[in-house]
Amino acid sequence: MSTHNVNLGQLKEIAPSLRKDTEQNQFRYAPMFLPVDATEKKGTGVVKVVTRQSFLDENIDTWVKWNMYKGVSAGLGIAALALLGTNIVLSGAAALAAGYYYGQVKRKEFIVTNLLKKRWLLEGT
């Protein structure tokens, strides 16, 4: 098999004769770096692709609650300690509420750090 050099003008002359158009495409084309739809059903692809804005709209509430619960649990913990000398019942109620909100902090922290931050990103170009 021999090879020879051609210039751009010669390639432009050869190109129309090499192109073969068929009526039916043999392959489905997909943009680079996006998951290919592996099934014929609409909306049941390999991976769900979302935009950054829709991801933020869906998950910003979790992040806001995570940060809010941190302050609430700390404030209720301080209130429980402050009320310990004056009213044991209110102190106990504040301590129970602080424990509940601290549990919510840990729950939201798991969602944010393990599920949202470690998700796979597929960048489209």
C-alpha positions in Angstrom: 0.0 0.0 0.0 1.6 3.2 -1.1 1.0 6.7 0.2 1.5 10.0 -1.4 1.1 13.6 -0.3 -1.8 15.8 -1.5 -2.6 19.4 -1.0 -5.8 21.0 0.2 -7.1 21.7 -3.4 -6.7 18.1 -4.4 -8.5 16.9 -1.2 -11.4 19.2 -2.1 -11.7 17.6 -5.5 -11.6 14.1 -4.1 -14.0 14.6 -1.2 -17.3 14.7 -3.1 -16.6 11.3 -4.7 -15.8 9.7 -1.3 -19.0 10.7 0.4 -21.7 8.1 0.4 -25.1 9.1 1.7 -27.6 6.4 2.5 -31.2 6.9 3.1 -31.1 5.3 6.5 -28.5 6.2 9.1 -26.8 3.2 10.6 -25.8 4.9 13.9 -27.4 7.4 16.3 -25.2 10.3 17.0 -24.8 11.8 20.4 -22.8 14.8 21.5 -19.4 14.2 23.2 -19.3 13.8 27.0 -23.1 13.2 27.3 -24.5 9.8 28.1 -25.8 7.9 25.1 -29.5 6.9 25.2 -29.2 3.1 25.3 -32.9 2.4 24.9 -35.6 3.3 22.4 -38.0 4.6 25.1 -38.0 8.3 25.6 -36.6 9.5 28.9 -35.1 6.2 30.0 -31.4 6.8 29.2 -28.3 5.5 30.9 -27.9 8.6 33.1 -30.2 11.5 33.9 -28.7 14.7 32.6 -29.6 17.9 34.5 -28.3 21.4 34.1 -26.5 23.2 36.9 -29.4 25.5 37.5 -32.0 22.6 37.8 -29.6 20.8 40.2 -29.3 23.9 42.4 -33.0 24.5 42.3 -33.6 20.9 43.4 -30.9 20.7 46.2 -30.4 24.3 47.5 -33.1 23.7 50.1 -31.1 20.8 51.6 -27.9 23.0 51.9 -29.8 26.0 53.4 -31.5 23.7 56.0 -28.1 22.1 56.9 -26.6 25.5 57.7 -29.7 26.7 59.5 -29.9 23.6 61.7 -26.3 24.1 62.8 -27.1 27.5 64.3 -30.4 26.3 65.8 -28.9 23.3 67.5 -26.0 25.4 68.9 -28.4 28.0 70.1 -30.7 25.5 71.8 -27.7 23.8 73.4 -26.6 27.1 74.9 -30.2 27.8 76.0 -30.3 24.4 77.7 -27.2 25.1 79.6 -28.4 28.6 80.6 -31.7 27.3 81.8 -30.2 24.5 83.8 -29.9 26.6 86.9 -33.3 28.2 86.7 -35.8 25.8 85.2 -35.0 22.1 84.8 -38.1 21.4 82.6 -37.3 24.1 80.1 -33.7 23.1 80.1 -34.7 19.5 79.3 -37.0 20.6 76.5 -34.3 22.8 75.0 -31.8 19.9 75.3 -34.2 17.5 73.5 -34.8 20.1 70.8 -31.0 20.7 70.5 -30.5 16.9 70.1 -33.2 16.7 67.5 -31.7 19.5 65.4 -28.2 18.1 65.8 -29.5 14.9 64.4 -30.9 16.8 61.4 -27.5 18.5 61.0 -25.8 15.1 60.7 -28.5 13.8 58.3 -28.2 16.8 56.0 -24.4 16.7 56.3 -24.4 13.1 55.0 -26.7 14.1 52.1 -24.6 17.1 51.1 -21.1 15.6 51.6 -21.7 12.0 50.5 -24.5 12.2 47.9 -24.3 15.6 46.4 -20.6 16.4 46.5 -19.5 13.0 45.3 -21.8 12.7 42.4 -20.4 12.1 38.9 -20.2 15.2 36.7 -20.6 14.9 32.9 -19.6 18.1 31.2 -21.1 18.8 27.8 -19.2 20.9 25.2 
